[in-house]
Amino acid sequence: MAGNLYLTPAATFVGLRGVPLVALSRNSLHPALVIGSESVTIRVLRRHRLALGDIREVGVAWRLAHQLTIVPRRGLRIFSANFMSRKDVTRAVEALEQRGVALDAAAAALLKGDASPP
């Protein structure tokens, strides 16, 4: 496994589990996503660090951008990063899969090349 993967999304969000398209906070000025060997760090208003074992699953969707959603095992919050490039969201999903994080059906389809978003 390679070192940390540093990505710069177009924007990052904190939302509520089960409440789509509603953000509690967002960052489009200086967003960041770092996928490390033991954790994921996403910067929204502040840095949020999630151990890989604390992530229930990762999903992707097309919502005006390629949206990567990280769902923790506990708590009400979810974390999202929007990418303008399909290549960048694919790199993130590949890195998370290599580190043993569960993928939803859409994320798995993205890696197989079956995903429908542009």
C-alpha positions in Angstrom: 0.0 0.0 0.0 1.3 3.4 -0.9 1.6 6.4 1.4 -1.0 9.0 2.0 -3.3 10.2 -0.8 -3.8 13.9 -0.8 -6.8 15.2 -2.7 -8.3 18.7 -3.2 -12.1 18.4 -3.7 -14.1 21.3 -5.0 -16.0 21.4 -1.7 -16.5 19.4 1.4 -19.6 19.0 3.6 -20.9 17.6 6.9 -24.5 16.4 6.7 -27.0 14.3 8.7 -27.4 10.6 8.1 -30.7 10.0 6.3 -31.2 13.6 5.3 -30.0 14.0 1.7 -28.9 17.3 0.2 -28.8 19.2 3.6 -25.5 20.3 4.8 -24.7 21.3 8.4 -21.5 22.9 7.2 -19.5 23.3 4.0 -16.1 24.4 2.8 -15.3 25.5 -0.7 -12.4 27.8 0.1 -9.9 25.3 1.4 -11.3 21.8 1.3 -9.0 18.8 1.7 -9.3 15.0 1.8 -6.3 12.9 3.0 -6.6 9.1 2.9 -3.9 7.6 5.1 -2.9 4.1 6.0 -5.0 4.1 9.2 -7.4 7.0 8.8 -9.2 9.5 6.6 -9.0 13.2 7.3 -11.5 15.6 5.7 -11.4 19.3 6.2 -14.7 21.1 6.3 -14.7 24.0 8.8 -12.2 22.0 10.8 -10.4 18.7 10.3 -12.3 15.6 11.0 -10.3 12.4 11.4 -12.0 9.0 11.0 -10.1 5.7 11.7 -10.6 3.4 8.8 -12.3 0.8 11.1 -14.8 3.5 12.1 -16.1 3.9 8.6 -19.3 1.8 7.8 -19.1 2.4 4.1 -18.2 4.8 1.3 -20.6 5.8 -1.4 -20.6 7.8 -4.6 -23.3 9.8 -6.4 -23.6 12.4 -9.1 -25.0 15.7 -7.7 -23.7 18.4 -10.0 -20.3 16.9 -9.2 -18.9 13.5 -8.3 -19.8 13.2 -4.6 -17.9 10.8 -2.3 -19.8 10.2 0.9 -18.1 8.7 4.0 -20.6 7.1 6.5 -19.2 6.5 10.0 -20.3 3.4 12.0 -21.6 5.6 14.8 -23.1 9.1 15.1 -25.5 11.1 13.0 -23.0 12.9 10.8 -21.8 12.0 7.4 -19.0 13.6 5.4 -18.9 14.3 1.7 -16.3 15.6 -0.8 -17.3 16.8 -4.2 -14.9 16.4 -7.1 -15.2 17.9 -10.5 -13.1 15.0 -12.0 -14.3 11.4 -12.2 -10.6 10.5 -12.1 -10.2 12.1 -8.7 -13.2 10.4 -7.1 -12.1 7.1 -8.6 -8.6 7.5 -7.1 -10.2 8.1 -3.7 -12.5 5.1 -3.9 -9.7 2.9 -5.1 -7.5 4.0 -2.2 -10.3 3.4 0.3 -11.0 -0.1 -1.1 -7.3 -1.0 -0.9 -7.4 -0.1 2.8 -10.4 -2.4 3.5 -13.2 0.2 3.6 -16.6 -1.2 2.5 -18.1 0.3 -0.7 -21.7 0.8 -1.5 -23.0 -0.5 -4.9 -22.4 2.7 -6.7 -18.8 3.0 -5.5 -18.2 -0.7 -6.5 -19.7 0.0 -9.9 -17.5 3.0 -10.4 -14.4 0.8 -9.9 -15.8 -1.7 -12.4 -16.4 1.0 -14.9 -20.2 0.5 -14.8 -21.1 3.8 -13.1 -23.4 6.0 -15.1 -22.3 9.6 -13.9 -20.3 11.5 -16.6 
